[in-house]
Amino acid sequence: LLCCLGASYEKQQDYVSAMINYKEALKIDKKWDEAWYGMGLCLAGQKKWFEAIHYLKNAVKLNPDNENYWLAIGDTEYQLGSIM
């Protein structure tokens, strides 16, 4: 529920409210990959690329099969100038 609320705020670009909900979800379960991913997207939406990478990498560690997580990391790395 908290991740759904966070995603709703994220879509409205209300990143502060979104991050509050994602943080609450992480307080309940540190292994909830969607919350880590949502936090990463919120930070990326604010152009806080270095902070975003940390959260996105945690999401990938928890669920390496989710291609959206990998795409978000790739996009964020590109924004940082990390082209391989």
C-alpha positions in Angstrom: 0.0 0.0 0.0 2.8 2.4 0.9 4.6 1.8 -2.3 1.4 2.4 -4.3 0.9 5.7 -2.5 4.5 6.6 -3.2 4.1 5.7 -6.9 1.0 7.9 -7.1 2.8 10.9 -5.6 5.8 10.2 -7.8 3.6 10.3 -10.9 2.5 13.8 -9.8 6.1 14.8 -9.3 5.5 15.3 -5.6 8.8 13.6 -4.7 8.8 14.6 -1.0 5.5 12.9 -0.3 6.5 9.9 -2.5 9.7 9.5 -0.6 7.9 9.7 2.8 5.8 6.7 1.7 8.7 4.7 0.3 10.7 5.3 3.6 7.8 4.1 5.6 7.6 0.9 3.5 11.4 0.4 4.1 10.8 0.8 7.8 8.4 -2.1 7.7 10.5 -4.3 5.3 14.1 -3.4 4.4 14.0 -6.1 1.7 11.1 -4.5 -0.2 12.7 -3.9 -3.6 9.9 -1.7 -4.9 10.5 0.8 -2.2 14.2 1.0 -3.0 13.4 1.4 -6.7 10.8 4.1 -5.9 13.3 6.0 -3.8 15.8 5.8 -6.6 13.3 7.1 -9.2 12.3 10.0 -6.9 16.0 11.0 -6.5 16.6 10.6 -10.2 13.5 12.8 -10.9 15.2 15.5 -8.8 18.4 15.0 -10.7 20.2 13.6 -7.6 22.0 11.0 -9.6 24.6 9.8 -7.1 22.0 9.2 -4.4 19.7 7.5 -6.9 22.3 5.0 -7.8 22.6 3.7 -4.2 18.8 3.0 -4.0 18.6 1.5 -7.5 21.5 -0.8 -6.8 19.8 -2.0 -3.6 16.7 -2.8 -5.6 18.7 -4.8 -8.1 20.4 -6.7 -5.3 17.1 -7.7 -4.0 15.5 -8.6 -7.3 18.0 -9.0 -10.1 15.4 -10.3 -12.6 13.5 -7.0 -12.8 14.5 -5.4 -16.1 13.0 -2.0 -15.1 15.6 -1.8 -12.3 18.4 -2.4 -14.7 17.1 0.2 -17.1 16.8 2.8 -14.4 20.4 2.1 -13.3 21.5 2.4 -17.0 19.7 5.7 -17.4 21.1 7.1 -14.2 24.7 6.0 -15.0 24.2 7.7 -18.4 23.2 10.9 -16.7 26.4 10.7 -14.6 28.4 10.3 -17.8 29.3 6.7 -17.2 29.2 5.3 -20.7 30.8 1.9 -21.3 
